[in-house]
Amino acid sequence: MLSQQPNEKPDEKVPQQSAFESRHIDLMVLFGDWGFDPIIDVSNPFTDSNKGSVHIWQGREDKLVPVEVQRYVAEKLSWIKYHEIPEGGHLFLFVNGWSDTIVKAMLFGEKETRVSGN
């Protein structure tokens, strides 16, 4: 009884996107025309430094987002506050203590420190 939804026909299944197709779409988005140059056409949304800031938190060991890309962006957009976590990977945020460290740094201006046990 639970194996079928009331309006679902047994031969109708949602087609799955293949890994190849998914990567192809990702590459089209990455290298396609966005209609603007993100490095030239993006300005600081917080011209009054007391109203906010933009931070990039990057794990140096990230295998999905190359650290060089974020370094380049931070270099070109000097108003971005760049934080690089030496032993961090793509999901370093979920390592015990890092989410608290990030929140404290953003709310209270505290410097990030290495979290013990990482």
C-alpha positions as a printed Julia matrix, in Angstrom:
118×3 Matrix{Float64}:
  0.0    0.0     0.0
  2.83   2.44    0.8
  4.83   1.46   -2.28
  2.65   3.57   -4.59
  1.28   7.04   -4.21
 -2.45   7.34   -5.11
 -1.91   9.38   -8.31
  1.32   7.73   -9.39
  1.3    5.31  -12.29
  3.76   2.42  -11.86
  5.45   3.0   -15.25
  5.93   6.78  -14.75
  9.19   7.58  -13.04
 11.01  10.87  -12.72
 14.06  10.69  -14.96
 17.37  10.9   -13.12
 20.03  13.28  -14.34
 23.23  11.46  -15.21
 26.55  12.47  -13.67
 27.77  13.47  -17.13
 24.72  15.65  -17.76
 25.05  17.26  -14.33
 28.72  18.12  -14.9
 27.93  19.4   -18.38
 25.33  21.82  -17.0
 27.72  22.92  -14.24
 30.42  23.69  -16.81
 27.95  25.61  -19.02
 27.01  27.78  -16.04
 30.61  28.21  -14.91
 32.02  29.22  -18.29
 28.87  30.69  -19.87
 27.98  34.35  -20.27
 26.48  35.7   -17.07
 25.68  39.05  -18.64
 28.17  40.84  -16.4
 31.76  40.51  -15.26
 31.66  39.52  -11.59
 35.08  41.01  -10.92
 34.56  44.35  -12.66
 30.81  44.99  -12.36
 30.29  44.05   -8.7
 30.73  46.84   -6.2
 30.79  46.85   -2.43
 27.16  46.57   -1.28
 28.18  47.99    2.11
 29.7   51.39    1.38
 29.24  52.28    5.04
 31.54  49.83    6.81
 29.34  49.87    9.92
 26.38  48.35    8.07
 27.86  45.04    6.99
 30.61  43.2     5.23
 31.19  40.34    2.83
 33.28  37.4     3.98
 34.68  34.4     2.13
 35.63  31.43    4.29
 37.74  28.98    2.31
 39.28  25.68    3.32
 42.75  25.35    1.81
 42.23  21.6     1.31
 38.89  22.1    -0.52
 38.7   19.71   -3.5
 35.5   21.24   -4.95
 36.29  24.96   -4.94
 39.95  25.67   -5.74
 41.55  27.94   -3.16
 43.19  29.88   -5.99
 39.76  31.01   -7.25
 38.79  32.52   -3.9
 42.21  34.1    -3.45
 41.83  35.72   -6.88
 38.36  37.06   -6.07
 39.53  38.42   -2.7
 42.53  40.06   -4.36
 40.4   41.75   -7.03
 37.58  42.77   -4.69
 39.52  44.33   -1.84
 36.38  44.98    0.2
 35.87  41.24    0.75
 37.2   39.86    4.02
 38.97  36.62    3.12
 39.55  33.86    5.66
 41.52  30.77    4.68
 41.44  27.73    6.93
 44.74  25.81    6.42
 43.45  22.35    7.38
 39.89  22.93    6.15
 38.17  21.16    3.3
 34.91  21.97    1.52
 32.79  21.12    4.56
 35.06  22.52    7.29
 32.06  24.5     8.56
 30.65  21.27    9.98
 33.82  20.4    11.89
 33.27  20.88   15.6
 33.69  24.51   16.58
 34.11  26.23   13.21
 30.53  27.49   12.88
 30.84  29.16   16.3
 34.19  30.66   15.29
 32.7   32.11   12.1
 29.66  33.57   13.85
 31.86  35.17   16.53
 34.18  36.63   13.9
 31.3   38.11   11.94
 29.24  39.42   14.87
 31.94  40.51   17.27
 34.95  41.05   15.02
 36.91  38.3    16.77
 39.85  36.8    14.92
 39.39  33.22   13.86
 41.54  30.78   15.75
 42.37  27.16   15.19
 39.73  25.03   16.88
 41.23  22.33   19.07
 40.61  18.79   17.89
 40.61  19.69   14.17
